[in-house]
Amino acid sequence: MGTLMGMASHADPEESLGFALKTLQQTLRSRMDAALAQAGLTTPQYLVLALLEDHPGISNSELARRSAVAAPTMLKILDALARAGYVERADRTPQLRTRGTTLTDSGRSRLAQASATVEEFENLLRGAAGADAPVIAAWLRTCTGLLMEARTAREPGASPSPGTPR
């Protein structure tokens, strides 16, 4: 019975790390979206503005990768930000396959306005983590990497890892 109970914990929301992480992510996202709405932004839009501040001219595909969204979703985010006047997108030329994107003055202002809100959430999370915050952040990044590798190994046509049954 002990083995069965140990195996069932993945489906018990009170015992599952996955459920706990998903609940945290959903709660954080809904609270951040509600707070950022006052600045006229969504959480993904804020993230894109912050990335563009740190990496002017970054490619759309790199923005999508760093934001953990699909390329078509990133294009929709960038289109909305461009319509709002927060970003400028370079014209595509025959020599360049990518379109660099930069913040406008309005985008910088909107980012500054929203940053205090995001900092409050970050401080709340860091406060709850205490001195363990760097360890927890490293663990989360490690788990993300492991899950990305596991997904790749199981995609159709992928070669199995050595010793992994097909």
TORVO-823523 format. One record per atom (N, C-alpha, C): residue number from 1; atom name; x negated, y, z negated. Coordinates in Angstrom, 1 decimal. Each point is the difference from the previous one (the first is absolute). Layout:
{NUM; CA; {X; Y; Z}}
...
***
This chain:
{1; N; {-0.8; -1.2; 0.0}}
{1; CA; {0.8; 1.2; 0.0}}
{1; C; {-0.9; 1.3; 0.0}}
{2; N; {-1.1; -0.1; -0.7}}
{2; CA; {-0.9; 1.2; 0.0}}
{2; C; {-0.5; 0.3; 1.4}}
{3; N; {-0.3; -1.0; 0.8}}
{3; CA; {-0.4; 0.3; 1.4}}
{3; C; {1.1; 0.7; 0.8}}
{4; N; {1.2; -0.5; -0.2}}
{4; CA; {1.1; 0.5; 0.8}}
{4; C; {0.2; 1.5; -0.5}}
{5; N; {0.0; 0.3; -1.2}}
{5; CA; {0.2; 1.3; -0.5}}
{5; C; {-1.1; 0.9; 0.5}}
{6; N; {-1.3; -0.5; 0.1}}
{6; CA; {-1.1; 0.8; 0.5}}
{6; C; {0.2; 0.3; 1.5}}
{7; N; {0.6; -0.9; 0.7}}
{7; CA; {0.2; 0.2; 1.4}}
{7; C; {1.1; 0.9; 0.3}}
{8; N; {1.0; 0.0; -0.9}}
{8; CA; {1.2; 0.8; 0.2}}
{8; C; {-0.2; 1.5; -0.3}}
{9; N; {-1.1; 0.4; -0.7}}
{9; CA; {-0.2; 1.3; -0.4}}
{9; C; {-0.1; 1.0; 1.2}}
{10; N; {-0.4; -0.5; 1.2}}
{10; CA; {0.0; 1.0; 1.1}}
{10; C; {1.3; 0.5; 0.4}}
{11; N; {1.1; -0.7; -0.4}}
{11; CA; {1.3; 0.5; 0.3}}
{11; C; {0.7; 0.7; -1.2}}
{12; N; {-0.6; 0.0; -1.1}}
{12; CA; {0.5; 0.7; -1.2}}
{12; C; {-0.5; 1.4; -0.1}}
{13; N; {0.9; 1.0; 0.2}}
{13; CA; {-0.4; 1.4; 0.1}}
{13; C; {-0.7; 0.4; -1.3}}
{14; N; {0.3; -0.6; -1.1}}
{14; CA; {-0.7; 0.3; -1.3}}
{14; C; {-1.4; -0.5; 0.0}}
{15; N; {-0.4; -1.0; 0.8}}
{15; CA; {-1.3; -0.6; -0.1}}
{15; C; {-0.8; 0.3; 1.3}}
{16; N; {0.6; 0.4; 1.1}}
{16; CA; {-0.7; 0.1; 1.3}}
{16; C; {-0.7; 1.4; 0.1}}
{17; N; {-1.3; -0.1; 0.4}}
{17; CA; {-0.8; 1.2; 0.3}}
{17; C; {0.6; 0.6; 1.2}}
{18; N; {0.3; -0.8; 1.0}}
{18; CA; {0.6; 0.6; 1.3}}
{18; C; {1.2; 0.8; -0.2}}
{19; N; {1.0; -0.6; -0.8}}
{19; CA; {1.2; 0.8; -0.3}}
{19; C; {-0.3; 1.3; -0.8}}
{20; N; {-0.9; -0.1; -0.9}}
{20; CA; {-0.4; 1.2; -0.8}}
{20; C; {-0.6; 1.0; 0.9}}
{21; N; {-0.9; -0.4; 0.9}}
{21; CA; {-0.6; 1.0; 0.9}}
{21; C; {1.1; 0.6; 1.0}}
{22; N; {0.9; -0.8; 0.5}}
{22; CA; {1.0; 0.4; 0.9}}
{22; C; {1.0; 1.0; -0.8}}
{23; N; {0.3; -0.3; -1.2}}
{23; CA; {0.9; 0.9; -0.8}}
{23; C; {-0.7; 1.3; -0.2}}
{24; N; {-1.3; 0.0; -0.4}}
{24; CA; {-0.8; 1.2; -0.2}}
{24; C; {0.0; 0.8; 1.3}}
{25; N; {-0.3; -0.6; 1.1}}
{25; CA; {-0.1; 0.7; 1.3}}
{25; C; {1.3; 0.6; 0.4}}
{26; N; {1.1; -0.7; -0.2}}
{26; CA; {1.3; 0.5; 0.4}}
{26; C; {0.4; 1.2; -0.9}}
{27; N; {-0.3; -0.1; -1.3}}
{27; CA; {0.3; 1.1; -0.9}}
{27; C; {-0.8; 1.2; 0.3}}
{28; N; {-1.3; -0.2; 0.2}}
{28; CA; {-0.9; 1.1; 0.3}}
{28; C; {0.4; 0.7; 1.2}}
{29; N; {0.3; -0.8; 1.1}}
{29; CA; {0.4; 0.6; 1.3}}
{29; C; {1.3; 0.8; -0.2}}
{30; N; {1.0; -0.5; -0.6}}
{30; CA; {1.3; 0.7; -0.1}}
{30; C; {-0.2; 1.2; -0.9}}
{31; N; {-0.7; 0.0; -1.0}}
{31; CA; {-0.2; 1.2; -0.9}}
{31; C; {-0.9; 1.0; 0.8}}
{32; N; {-1.0; -0.4; 0.7}}
{32; CA; {-0.8; 0.9; 0.8}}
{32; C; {0.8; 0.6; 1.1}}
{33; N; {0.8; -0.8; 0.7}}
{33; CA; {0.8; 0.6; 1.1}}
{33; C; {0.9; 1.0; -0.5}}
{34; N; {0.7; -0.2; -1.2}}
{34; CA; {0.9; 0.9; -0.6}}
{34; C; {-0.7; 1.3; -0.4}}
{35; N; {-1.2; -0.1; -0.6}}
{35; CA; {-0.7; 1.2; -0.4}}
{35; C; {-0.6; 0.7; 1.2}}
{36; N; {-0.5; -0.7; 1.0}}
{36; CA; {-0.6; 0.7; 1.2}}
{36; C; {1.1; 0.6; 0.9}}
{37; N; {1.2; -0.5; -0.1}}
{37; CA; {1.1; 0.6; 0.8}}
{37; C; {0.1; 1.5; -0.3}}
{38; N; {-0.3; 0.4; -1.2}}
{38; CA; {0.1; 1.4; -0.4}}
{38; C; {-1.0; 0.8; 0.9}}
{39; N; {-1.1; -0.6; 0.4}}
{39; CA; {-1.0; 0.6; 0.9}}
{39; C; {0.3; -0.3; 1.5}}
{40; N; {1.1; -0.7; 0.2}}
{40; CA; {0.4; -0.3; 1.4}}
{40; C; {-0.8; -1.1; 0.6}}
{41; N; {-0.6; -0.9; -0.8}}
{41; CA; {-0.8; -1.1; 0.5}}
{41; C; {0.5; -1.3; -0.5}}
{42; N; {-0.4; -1.1; 0.7}}
{42; CA; {0.1; -1.3; -0.5}}
{42; C; {-1.4; -0.5; -0.5}}
{43; N; {-0.1; -1.1; -0.7}}
{43; CA; {-1.2; -0.5; -0.5}}
{43; C; {-1.0; -0.3; 1.2}}
{44; N; {0.4; -0.7; 1.0}}
{44; CA; {-0.9; -0.2; 1.2}}
{44; C; {-0.4; 1.3; 0.6}}
{45; N; {0.8; 1.0; 0.1}}
{45; CA; {-0.4; 1.3; 0.6}}
{45; C; {-1.0; 0.6; -0.9}}
{46; N; {0.2; 0.0; -1.3}}
{46; CA; {-1.0; 0.6; -0.9}}
{46; C; {-1.4; -0.7; 0.2}}
{47; N; {0.1; -1.3; 0.1}}
{47; CA; {-1.3; -0.8; 0.1}}
{47; C; {-0.7; 0.4; 1.3}}
{48; N; {0.7; 0.2; 1.1}}
{48; CA; {-0.6; 0.4; 1.3}}
{48; C; {-0.6; 1.4; -0.1}}
{49; N; {0.7; 0.9; -0.7}}
{49; CA; {-0.6; 1.3; -0.1}}
{49; C; {-1.2; 0.0; -0.9}}
{50; N; {0.0; -0.8; -1.0}}
{50; CA; {-1.2; -0.1; -0.9}}
{50; C; {-1.2; -0.7; 0.8}}
{51; N; {0.3; -1.0; 0.8}}
{51; CA; {-1.0; -0.6; 0.8}}
{51; C; {-0.6; 1.0; 1.0}}
{52; N; {0.9; 0.7; 0.6}}
{52; CA; {-0.5; 1.0; 1.0}}
{52; C; {-0.8; 1.1; -0.6}}
{53; N; {0.3; 0.4; -1.2}}
{53; CA; {-0.8; 1.0; -0.7}}
{53; C; {-1.5; -0.6; -0.2}}
{54; N; {0.0; -1.2; -0.4}}
{54; CA; {-1.4; -0.7; -0.3}}
{54; C; {-0.7; -0.4; 1.3}}
{55; N; {0.8; -0.3; 1.1}}
{55; CA; {-0.6; -0.5; 1.2}}
{55; C; {0.6; 0.7; 1.3}}
{56; N; {-0.3; 1.3; 0.2}}
{56; CA; {0.6; 0.7; 1.1}}
{56; C; {-0.3; -0.7; 1.3}}
{57; N; {1.0; -0.1; 0.9}}
{57; CA; {-0.2; -0.6; 1.3}}
{57; C; {0.0; -1.5; 0.0}}
{58; N; {0.3; -0.7; -1.1}}
{58; CA; {0.1; -1.4; -0.1}}
{58; C; {1.0; -0.5; 1.0}}
{59; N; {-0.3; -1.2; 0.6}}
{59; CA; {0.9; -0.6; 1.0}}
{59; C; {1.3; -0.5; -0.6}}
{60; N; {1.0; -0.1; 0.8}}
{60; CA; {1.3; -0.5; -0.4}}
{60; C; {-0.1; -1.4; -0.5}}
{61; N; {-0.8; -0.8; 0.6}}
{61; CA; {-0.2; -1.4; -0.4}}
{61; C; {-0.6; -0.1; -1.4}}
{62; N; {-1.0; 0.9; -0.2}}
{62; CA; {-0.7; 0.0; -1.3}}
{62; C; {1.0; 0.5; -1.1}}
{63; N; {0.8; 1.0; 0.3}}
{63; CA; {1.0; 0.5; -0.9}}
{63; C; {0.9; -1.1; -0.4}}
{64; N; {0.5; -0.8; 1.0}}
{64; CA; {0.9; -1.1; -0.2}}
{64; C; {-0.6; -1.0; -0.9}}
{65; N; {-1.3; -0.4; 0.3}}
{65; CA; {-0.7; -1.0; -0.8}}
{65; C; {-0.1; 0.5; -1.5}}
{66; N; {-0.5; 1.2; -0.2}}
{66; CA; {-0.2; 0.5; -1.3}}
{66; C; {1.3; 0.2; -0.8}}
{67; N; {1.1; 0.2; 0.8}}
{67; CA; {1.3; 0.2; -0.7}}
{67; C; {0.8; -1.3; -0.1}}
{68; N; {-0.5; -1.1; 0.5}}
{68; CA; {0.6; -1.3; 0.0}}
{68; C; {1.4; 0.0; 0.6}}
{69; N; {0.0; 0.7; 1.2}}
{69; CA; {1.3; -0.1; 0.8}}
{69; C; {-0.4; -0.4; 1.4}}
{70; N; {1.0; -0.4; 0.8}}
{70; CA; {-0.2; -0.4; 1.4}}
{70; C; {-0.2; 1.3; 0.8}}
{71; N; {-0.7; -0.2; 1.1}}
{71; CA; {-0.3; 1.1; 0.9}}
{71; C; {1.3; 0.8; 0.5}}
{72; N; {1.1; -0.7; 0.4}}
{72; CA; {1.2; 0.7; 0.4}}
{72; C; {0.6; 0.8; -1.2}}
{73; N; {-0.1; -0.5; -1.2}}
{73; CA; {0.4; 0.8; -1.2}}
{73; C; {-0.8; 1.2; -0.2}}
{74; N; {-1.3; -0.1; 0.2}}
{74; CA; {-0.9; 1.1; -0.1}}
{74; C; {0.3; 1.1; 1.0}}
{75; N; {0.3; -0.4; 1.2}}
{75; CA; {0.4; 1.0; 1.0}}
{75; C; {1.3; 0.7; -0.4}}
{76; N; {0.9; -0.6; -0.6}}
{76; CA; {1.3; 0.6; -0.5}}
{76; C; {-0.4; 1.0; -1.1}}
{77; N; {-0.9; -0.4; -0.9}}
{77; CA; {-0.4; 0.9; -1.1}}
{77; C; {-0.6; 1.3; 0.6}}
{78; N; {-1.0; -0.3; 0.9}}
{78; CA; {-0.7; 1.2; 0.6}}
{78; C; {0.9; 0.9; 0.8}}
{79; N; {1.0; -0.6; 0.7}}
{79; CA; {0.9; 0.8; 0.8}}
{79; C; {0.8; 0.9; -0.9}}
{80; N; {0.5; -0.6; -1.2}}
{80; CA; {0.8; 0.8; -0.9}}
{80; C; {-0.9; 1.1; -0.6}}
{81; N; {-1.2; -0.3; -0.4}}
{81; CA; {-0.9; 1.0; -0.5}}
{81; C; {-0.4; 1.1; 1.0}}
{82; N; {-0.1; -0.4; 1.3}}
{82; CA; {-0.3; 1.0; 1.0}}
{82; C; {1.2; 0.9; 0.2}}
{83; N; {1.2; -0.6; 0.1}}
{83; CA; {1.3; 0.8; 0.1}}
{83; C; {0.1; 1.0; -1.1}}
{84; N; {-0.4; -0.4; -1.2}}
{84; CA; {0.1; 0.9; -1.2}}
{84; C; {-1.2; 1.1; 0.0}}
{85; N; {-0.9; -0.2; 0.9}}
{85; CA; {-1.1; 1.0; 0.1}}
{85; C; {-1.1; -0.3; -1.0}}
{86; N; {-0.1; -1.2; -0.5}}
{86; CA; {-1.0; -0.3; -1.0}}
{86; C; {-1.3; -0.6; 0.6}}
{87; N; {0.1; -0.5; 1.2}}
{87; CA; {-1.2; -0.6; 0.7}}
{87; C; {0.0; 0.5; 1.4}}
{88; N; {-1.2; 0.0; 0.6}}
{88; CA; {-0.2; 0.2; 1.4}}
{88; C; {-0.6; -1.3; 0.6}}
{89; N; {0.5; -0.4; 1.1}}
{89; CA; {-0.5; -1.2; 0.7}}
{89; C; {-0.7; 0.4; 1.3}}
{90; N; {-1.2; -0.5; 0.1}}
{90; CA; {-0.8; 0.4; 1.2}}
{90; C; {0.7; -0.7; 1.2}}
{91; N; {-0.1; 0.6; 1.2}}
{91; CA; {0.5; -0.6; 1.2}}
{91; C; {-0.9; -1.1; 0.4}}
{92; N; {0.6; -1.0; 0.5}}
{92; CA; {-0.8; -1.2; 0.6}}
{92; C; {-0.7; 0.5; 1.3}}
{93; N; {-1.2; -0.4; 0.1}}
{93; CA; {-0.7; 0.3; 1.3}}
{93; C; {-0.5; -1.4; 0.6}}
{94; N; {-0.3; 0.0; 1.3}}
{94; CA; {-0.5; -1.2; 0.6}}
{94; C; {-1.2; -0.6; -0.7}}
{95; N; {-0.8; 0.9; -0.6}}
{95; CA; {-1.2; -0.4; -0.7}}
{95; C; {0.2; -0.6; -1.4}}
{96; N; {1.1; 0.5; -0.6}}
{96; CA; {0.3; -0.4; -1.3}}
{96; C; {1.3; -0.8; -0.1}}
{97; N; {-0.1; -1.2; -0.5}}
{97; CA; {1.2; -0.9; -0.1}}
{97; C; {0.7; 0.3; -1.3}}
{98; N; {-0.6; 0.7; -1.0}}
{98; CA; {0.6; 0.3; -1.2}}
{98; C; {0.4; 1.4; -0.1}}
{99; N; {1.0; 0.4; -0.9}}
{99; CA; {0.4; 1.3; -0.2}}
{99; C; {-0.4; 0.4; -1.4}}
{100; N; {-0.9; 0.9; -0.2}}
{100; CA; {-0.4; 0.4; -1.3}}
{100; C; {1.1; 0.9; -0.6}}
{101; N; {0.2; 0.0; -1.3}}
{101; CA; {1.0; 0.8; -0.6}}
{101; C; {-0.6; 0.8; -1.1}}
{102; N; {0.4; 1.2; -0.2}}
{102; CA; {-0.5; 0.9; -1.0}}
{102; C; {1.1; 0.7; -0.7}}
{103; N; {-0.2; 0.4; -1.3}}
{103; CA; {0.9; 0.8; -0.7}}
{103; C; {0.1; 1.4; 0.5}}
{104; N; {1.2; 0.6; -0.1}}
{104; CA; {0.2; 1.4; 0.3}}
{104; C; {-0.1; 0.7; -1.4}}
{105; N; {0.0; 1.3; 0.0}}
{105; CA; {0.0; 0.8; -1.2}}
{105; C; {1.3; -0.3; -0.8}}
{106; N; {1.1; -0.2; 0.7}}
{106; CA; {1.2; -0.3; -0.6}}
{106; C; {-0.1; -1.4; -0.7}}
{107; N; {-0.6; -1.0; 0.7}}
{107; CA; {-0.2; -1.3; -0.5}}
{107; C; {-0.9; 0.0; -1.3}}
{108; N; {-1.0; 0.8; 0.1}}
{108; CA; {-0.9; 0.1; -1.2}}
{108; C; {0.8; 0.6; -1.2}}
{109; N; {0.8; 1.0; 0.3}}
{109; CA; {0.8; 0.6; -1.1}}
{109; C; {1.0; -1.0; -0.6}}
{110; N; {0.7; -0.8; 0.9}}
{110; CA; {0.9; -1.0; -0.4}}
{110; C; {-0.7; -1.1; -0.8}}
{111; N; {-1.1; -0.4; 0.4}}
{111; CA; {-0.8; -1.0; -0.7}}
{111; C; {-0.4; 0.5; -1.4}}
{112; N; {-0.4; 1.2; -0.1}}
{112; CA; {-0.4; 0.6; -1.3}}
{112; C; {1.2; 0.1; -0.9}}
{113; N; {1.2; 0.3; 0.5}}
{113; CA; {1.2; 0.1; -0.7}}
{113; C; {0.4; -1.4; -0.6}}
{114; N; {-0.2; -1.0; 0.8}}
{114; CA; {0.4; -1.4; -0.4}}
{114; C; {-1.0; -0.7; -0.8}}
{115; N; {-1.3; 0.4; 0.1}}
{115; CA; {-1.1; -0.7; -0.7}}
{115; C; {0.2; 0.0; -1.5}}
{116; N; {0.6; 1.0; -0.6}}
{116; CA; {0.2; 0.0; -1.5}}
{116; C; {1.0; -1.1; -0.4}}
{117; N; {1.0; -0.2; 0.8}}
{117; CA; {1.0; -1.0; -0.2}}
{117; C; {-0.7; -1.4; 0.0}}
{118; N; {-0.8; -0.3; 1.0}}
{118; CA; {-0.6; -1.3; 0.2}}
{118; C; {-1.0; -0.2; -1.2}}
{119; N; {-0.7; 1.1; -0.3}}
{119; CA; {-1.0; -0.1; -1.1}}
{119; C; {0.7; -0.4; -1.3}}
{120; N; {1.2; 0.5; -0.3}}
{120; CA; {0.7; -0.4; -1.2}}
{120; C; {0.3; -1.5; 0.0}}
{121; N; {0.4; -0.6; 1.1}}
{121; CA; {0.2; -1.5; 0.1}}
{121; C; {-1.4; -0.7; -0.2}}
{122; N; {-1.0; 0.5; 0.6}}
{122; CA; {-1.3; -0.6; -0.1}}
{122; C; {-0.5; 0.0; -1.4}}
{123; N; {0.2; 1.1; -0.7}}
{123; CA; {-0.4; 0.2; -1.4}}
{123; C; {0.8; -1.0; -0.9}}
{124; N; {1.3; -0.1; 0.3}}
{124; CA; {0.8; -1.0; -0.8}}
{124; C; {-0.5; -1.4; 0.2}}
{125; N; {-0.3; -0.4; 1.2}}
{125; CA; {-0.6; -1.4; 0.2}}
{125; C; {-1.3; -0.1; -0.6}}
{126; N; {-0.9; 1.0; 0.1}}
{126; CA; {-1.3; -0.1; -0.6}}
{126; C; {0.1; -0.1; -1.5}}
{127; N; {0.9; 0.8; -0.6}}
{127; CA; {0.2; 0.0; -1.4}}
{127; C; {0.5; -1.3; -0.5}}
{128; N; {0.9; -0.7; 0.7}}
{128; CA; {0.4; -1.3; -0.4}}
{128; C; {-1.1; -1.0; 0.1}}
{129; N; {-0.9; 0.1; 1.0}}
{129; CA; {-1.1; -0.9; 0.2}}
{129; C; {-1.1; 0.2; -1.0}}
{130; N; {-0.1; 1.3; -0.5}}
{130; CA; {-1.1; 0.3; -0.9}}
{130; C; {-1.4; -0.2; 0.6}}
{131; N; {-0.9; -0.5; -0.8}}
{131; CA; {-1.3; -0.2; 0.4}}
{131; C; {-0.1; -1.2; 1.0}}
{132; N; {1.0; -0.7; 0.2}}
{132; CA; {0.0; -1.1; 0.9}}
{132; C; {0.4; 0.4; 1.5}}
{133; N; {0.3; 1.3; 0.2}}
{133; CA; {0.4; 0.5; 1.3}}
{133; C; {-1.0; -0.4; 1.1}}
{134; N; {-1.3; 0.1; -0.1}}
{134; CA; {-0.9; -0.4; 1.1}}
{134; C; {0.1; -1.5; 0.2}}
{135; N; {0.1; -0.8; -1.0}}
{135; CA; {0.1; -1.4; 0.1}}
{135; C; {1.3; -0.4; 0.7}}
{136; N; {1.1; 0.6; -0.4}}
{136; CA; {1.3; -0.3; 0.6}}
{136; C; {0.0; 0.4; 1.5}}
{137; N; {-0.6; 1.2; 0.3}}
{137; CA; {0.0; 0.4; 1.4}}
{137; C; {-0.9; -0.9; 0.8}}
{138; N; {-1.1; -0.5; -0.5}}
{138; CA; {-0.9; -0.9; 0.7}}
{138; C; {0.8; -1.3; 0.2}}
{139; N; {0.7; -0.5; -1.0}}
{139; CA; {0.7; -1.3; 0.1}}
{139; C; {1.1; 0.2; 1.1}}
{140; N; {0.7; 1.1; 0.0}}
{140; CA; {1.0; 0.2; 1.1}}
{140; C; {-0.6; -0.1; 1.4}}
{141; N; {-1.1; 0.7; 0.1}}
{141; CA; {-0.7; 0.0; 1.4}}
{141; C; {-0.4; -1.4; 0.3}}
{142; N; {-0.6; -0.7; -0.9}}
{142; CA; {-0.4; -1.4; 0.2}}
{142; C; {1.2; -0.9; 0.4}}
{143; N; {1.1; 0.1; -0.7}}
{143; CA; {1.1; -0.7; 0.4}}
{143; C; {0.6; 0.3; 1.4}}
{144; N; {0.0; 1.3; 0.3}}
{144; CA; {0.4; 0.4; 1.3}}
{144; C; {-0.9; -0.6; 1.1}}
{145; N; {-1.3; 0.0; -0.2}}
{145; CA; {-0.9; -0.6; 0.9}}
{145; C; {0.2; -1.5; 0.2}}
{146; N; {0.2; -0.7; -1.2}}
{146; CA; {0.2; -1.4; 0.1}}
{146; C; {1.3; -0.4; 0.7}}
{147; N; {1.1; 0.8; -0.2}}
{147; CA; {1.2; -0.2; 0.7}}
{147; C; {-0.1; 0.3; 1.5}}
{148; N; {-0.7; 1.0; 0.3}}
{148; CA; {-0.2; 0.3; 1.4}}
{148; C; {-0.8; -1.2; 0.7}}
{149; N; {-1.0; -0.5; -0.6}}
{149; CA; {-0.7; -1.1; 0.5}}
{149; C; {0.9; -1.3; 0.1}}
{150; N; {0.8; -0.2; -1.0}}
{150; CA; {0.8; -1.2; 0.0}}
{150; C; {1.1; 0.1; 1.1}}
{151; N; {0.5; 1.2; 0.2}}
{151; CA; {1.0; 0.2; 1.1}}
{151; C; {-0.7; -0.2; 1.4}}
{152; N; {-1.2; 0.5; 0.2}}
{152; CA; {-0.7; -0.2; 1.2}}
{152; C; {-0.2; -1.5; 0.3}}
{153; N; {-0.4; -0.7; -1.0}}
{153; CA; {-0.3; -1.4; 0.1}}
{153; C; {1.2; -0.9; 0.4}}
{154; N; {1.2; 0.5; -0.4}}
{154; CA; {1.3; -0.7; 0.3}}
{154; C; {0.7; 0.4; 1.2}}
{155; N; {-0.5; 1.1; 0.7}}
{155; CA; {0.7; 0.4; 1.2}}
{155; C; {-0.1; -1.0; 1.1}}
{156; N; {1.0; -0.1; 0.8}}
{156; CA; {-0.1; -1.0; 1.1}}
{156; C; {-1.2; 0.2; 0.9}}
{157; N; {-0.7; -1.1; 0.3}}
{157; CA; {-1.2; 0.1; 0.8}}
{157; C; {-1.3; 0.2; -0.8}}
{158; N; {0.1; 0.3; -1.2}}
{158; CA; {-1.2; 0.3; -0.8}}
{158; C; {-0.6; -1.4; -0.4}}
{159; N; {-1.3; 0.0; 0.0}}
{159; CA; {-0.7; -1.2; -0.5}}
{159; C; {0.1; -0.1; -1.5}}
{160; N; {0.3; -1.2; -0.5}}
{160; CA; {0.1; -0.2; -1.4}}
{160; C; {-1.4; 0.2; -0.6}}
{161; N; {0.0; 0.4; -1.3}}
{161; CA; {-1.3; 0.0; -0.7}}
{161; C; {-0.5; -1.4; -0.2}}
{162; N; {-1.3; -0.1; -0.2}}
{162; CA; {-0.6; -1.3; -0.2}}
{162; C; {0.7; -0.7; -1.2}}
{163; N; {0.4; -1.2; 0.2}}
{163; CA; {0.6; -0.8; -1.1}}
{163; C; {1.5; 0.3; -0.1}}
{164; N; {0.6; 0.9; 0.8}}
{164; CA; {1.4; 0.3; -0.1}}
{164; C; {0.7; -0.9; 0.9}}
{165; N; {1.0; -0.7; -0.4}}
{165; CA; {0.8; -0.9; 0.9}}
{165; C; {0.8; 0.9; 0.9}}
{166; N; {0.2; -0.4; 1.2}}
{166; CA; {0.8; 0.7; 1.0}}
{166; C; {1.4; -0.2; 0.0}}
***
